[in-house]
Amino acid sequence: MAMVDIQRRGLMLVLSSPSGAGKTTLSRKLLEDDSQITMSVSATTRPARPGEVDGQDYFFVDEQKFDQMVAGGEFLEHATVFGNKYGTPRGPVESALMAGRDVLFDIDWQGTQQLDQAAPEDLVKIFILPPSREELETRLRTRAQDPEDVVKKRMEKANDEISHWAEYDYVIVNDDLNKAESELKSILLAERYRRKRQVGLTTFVGEITGSLTG
């Protein structure tokens, strides 16, 4: 018997977390293991760094072009970070969703709020929490060997980021990487099978009922 392939609309998967909670590792593992999901590519006004490829790492644009894109409503979300502007172009994301591909976003709570306003039906929001404050601080200290004042600032920022956890659809506590990865994949699989995203179901069901009554 042939496999049934029902057309579906892709989804936008947001992962947010304080620095040190494991979001980057989980994102990388998901992208490596799942060919149906791709990373969102942002536009930015900052100069390209050595080895970065335009259109692959970022879309590198000047200030004038960026402002024109904002005025034309071409971004799903945008922000200024340390003097440089960043934004998510609407066109490539919409094309991916229509083709049934999912798009992964590594953005903070402010960007997530903008996405929620722009495309709430396509959005799945997941917040990654550390198992404890002590563990988060340990990870920050051992990961980058930052000086004490930098660690303190990161911990203060973590408090602000964590305060927005209730704005997300799902929360994963990353106390074990393998378990967190399994939970992330389970959420993604379930969201892919939501009836509203399986846009080919109406036609498929019509064919079944038609064959039964015809």
Buried (B, 14 or more C-beta within 10 A) or exposed (E): EEEEEEEBBBBBBBBBBBBBBBBBBBBEBBEEEBEEBBBBBBBBBBEEEEEEEEEEBBBBBEEEEBEEBEEEEBBBBBBEEEEEBBBBBBEBBBEBBEEBBBBBBBBBBEBBBBBBEBBEEBBBBBBBBBBEEEBBBEBBBEEEEBEEEEBEEBBEEBEEBBEBBEEBEBBBBBEEEEEBBEBBBEBBEEBBEEEEBBBBBEEBEEEEEEEEEE
